[in-house]
Amino acid sequence: MSNLPLVRIAILDDYQKVALELADWSSLEQGAEITVFSDHVADIDQLIERLTPFEVLCVMRERTPLTRAIIESLPNLKLIASTGAGNASIDMDAAAERNVEVVHTGYSSTPTIEFTWAMILAMARNITIENRSVREGGWQRTLGTELAGKTLGLLGLGRVGSAVGVIGRTFGMNIIAWSHNLTVEHAESVGAQLVDKDTLFSASDFLSIHVRLSERTRGLVSAAELDRMKPSGRIINTSRGPIVDAHALLAALRNERIAGAAVDVFDTEPLELTDPLRSLDNVLATPHIGYVTREMYRTFYGDCVINIAKYLDQRPHLSEA
């Protein structure tokens, strides 16, 4: 590798500034020059200007979408090292046409499962409101809600949804579920009852979303679904923002048509500073941190190092071919 020019690597969207700390990048030092960007650039022209010099991009999940327009504007790009088992925000066809290799890392659902329950419990007991009250010199302000005997609705019963449901049963909750392809047999195998879509929304005290974003699920939760919910109902979204109609959700919250929402994912990320979800009292909003744990980052960045090292090892042979 020493006879070849250094490979320029960009690590994108390292919000916590921990990428170099949580993995051993030393194996790349002789063949690469690493640049870390901790800020997010949304403007396409600015992003292209920033990324043009780099041969390798290390992207954290879907924070910076790599669209066809971007990929086709990066003449030096040869490798996209993406964290997670897949990345829907990368235009794979454009990458293939430009002979840009895309590699992925290991992934665990554990952080998201745990985080979903952190959101549910925080809403049920109004933890953020009470914490703010104590900080401001106040004392008890709200009445909490017990989970035992309540109904937990799961929109999606895959790996994450199933695990969330199992935990719900330990709290004594009734578990119901619906998705397009869900069967009675699978629902029963994880202790859930398959219901129709209307019943899922009308019967749930807490409704948690666990489906992938696709053309079929985009806008799946619309004003009609939110109108079916109980006034005391709460919705939790740790999946993807566009699954829920943002305008319909905002209207339901402002009109107190539903009791609250816990939202970790948004149509536009980072969330606009002027977005009303930042200030509504019946919203628990977090900055897409469902998967953000030290353990998960070690897997992400550690596997990225391995993937980039493999690319560097192949590079001399590729140049001789």
C-alpha positions, -999 to 999 in steps of 0.1 A, spaced: 0 0 0 29 23 6 36 27 -31 1 39 -38 -13 74 -29 -31 76 4 -67 67 2 -88 96 15 -116 85 39 -144 106 52 -164 96 83 -197 115 81 -221 127 108 -201 117 138 -224 137 160 -209 126 193 -173 128 180 -166 92 191 -158 74 158 -121 74 163 -124 64 199 -147 34 196 -127 15 169 -91 8 162 -84 27 130 -46 22 133 -46 -7 108 -55 19 81 -29 45 90 -3 35 65 -27 35 35 -52 61 44 -59 97 55 -90 99 77 -112 130 80 -140 131 105 -170 154 100 -192 158 132 -216 183 116 -244 175 92 -246 191 57 -280 190 41 -274 213 12 -266 191 -18 -240 215 -35 -222 220 -2 -222 183 5 -208 174 -30 -181 201 -26 -171 186 8 -171 150 -4 -155 154 -38 -119 146 -27 -127 113 -9 -124 78 -22 -141 62 7 -172 74 26 -181 59 60 -218 68 66 -237 64 98 -271 48 89 -293 71 69 -281 104 83 -266 115 49 -286 100 20 -263 92 -10 -287 98 -39 -279 93 -76 -272 130 -80 -246 129 -52 -230 96 -62 -227 108 -99 -210 140 -87 -182 124 -67 -155 114 -93 -132 99 -67 -157 77 -49 -149 40 -49 -163 26 -16 -193 34 6 -188 18 41 -223 20 56 -232 11 91 -260 -14 96 -271 -44 76 -287 -23 49 -292 14 40 -322 24 20 -309 60 16 -281 48 -7 -289 46 -44 -276 11 -51 -282 13 -88 -263 45 -92 -234 30 -71 -233 -1 -92 -233 19 -125 -203 39 -112 -185 8 -99 -188 20 -64 -187 -8 -39 -212 -7 -10 -204 -27 22 -223 -30 54 -217 -39 91 -232 -60 118 -264 -48 136 -284 -56 167 -320 -48 174 -314 -47 211 -308 -9 214 -341 -1 196 -361 -26 216 -348 -12 249 -353 24 237 -389 18 227 -396 8 262 -378 38 276 -401 59 255 -433 40 266 -424 42 303 -414 79 301 -447 87 285 -468 66 309 -453 82 339 -447 117 325 -411 115 334 -399 145 312 -426 167 325 -419 159 362 -382 162 357 -386 196 342 -409 205 371 -382 196 397 -356 215 378 -378 246 378 -385 244 415 -419 226 413 -431 193 426 -458 167 415 -478 179 385 -492 149 367 -509 115 372 -492 86 357 -507 56 339 -503 20 349 -494 -4 321 -509 -35 336 -542 -43 319 -537 -18 292 -535 -27 255 -502 -24 236 -508 -23 198 -479 -32 175 -479 -20 140 -455 -46 127 -445 -78 144 -410 -85 131 -379 -89 152 -382 -56 170 -420 -56 173 -421 -92 186 -395 -84 213 -414 -52 223 -445 -73 227 -429 -100 248 -417 -73 272 -452 -58 272 -466 -91 284 -443 -90 315 -460 -57 324 -493 -75 322 -504 -58 290 -527 -72 263 -508 -74 230 -525 -69 197 -508 -65 163 -514 -59 126 -493 -55 95 -499 -63 58 -485 -98 59 -489 -108 95 -505 -142 101 -524 -155 130 -498 -182 136 -469 -158 139 -488 -135 161 -498 -163 185 -462 -176 185 -451 -144 202 -481 -140 224 -500 -114 204 -534 -113 189 -538 -105 152 -565 -78 147 -575 -57 117 -560 -23 111 -590 -4 124 -591 -24 157 -553 -19 162 -558 19 163 -591 20 181 -582 -5 209 -546 5 217 -537 25 247 -501 26 235 -494 20 198 -458 13 188 -446 14 151 -422 -13 139 -425 -16 101 -399 -8 75 -403 24 54 -414 15 19 -439 28 -7 -465 7 10 -459 20 45 -452 56 37 -480 76 52 -495 44 66 -506 62 97 -528 90 84 -554 113 99 -579 85 95 -559 61 117 -552 88 143 -589 97 145 -596 61 155 -574 62 185 -587 68 220 -583 103 234 -561 87 261 -541 68 234 -504 74 228 -483 66 197 -446 57 197 -425 59 165 -389 45 167 -390 32 131 -391 59 104 -407 93 103 -426 92 70 -446 62 81 -467 87 100 -483 117 83 -465 145 101 -492 171 95 -519 147 107 -499 138 138 -493 175 146 -530 183 143 -540 154 165 -515 165 192 -524 202 190 -561 194 193 -555 168 220 -572 142 199 -547 118 213 -529 121 246 -494 121 233 -466 109 211 -431 97 216 -411 104 184 -375 94 177 -376 97 139 -387 125 116 -393 133 79 -363 157 79 -333 150 101 -319 168 120 -353 182 129 -359 218 118 -354 243 147 -389 257 141 -407 224 140 -436 225 165 -428 190 178 -399 206 196 -422 225 219 -455 207 224 -460 195 260 -476 162 249 -447 152 227 -416 133 238 -391 140 210 -356 125 208 -330 130 180 -331 95 164 -311 78 191 -329 44 192 -298 26 179 -273 50 195 -254 31 222 -217 27 229 -220 -11 221 -237 -5 188 -212 21 177 -184 -2 185 -199 -28 162 -206 -2 135 -172 15 134 -153 -16 142 -168 -34 112 -163 -3 90 -126 -5 98 -125 -42 88 -144 -35 56 -122 -6 46 -90 -26 54 -102 -53 30 -107 -27 4 -72 -13 9 -57 -48 8 -74 -54 -26 -64 -21 -40 -29 -29 -53 -42 -59 -71 -70 -39 -86 -45 -13 -98 -24 -40 -115 -54 -56 -132 
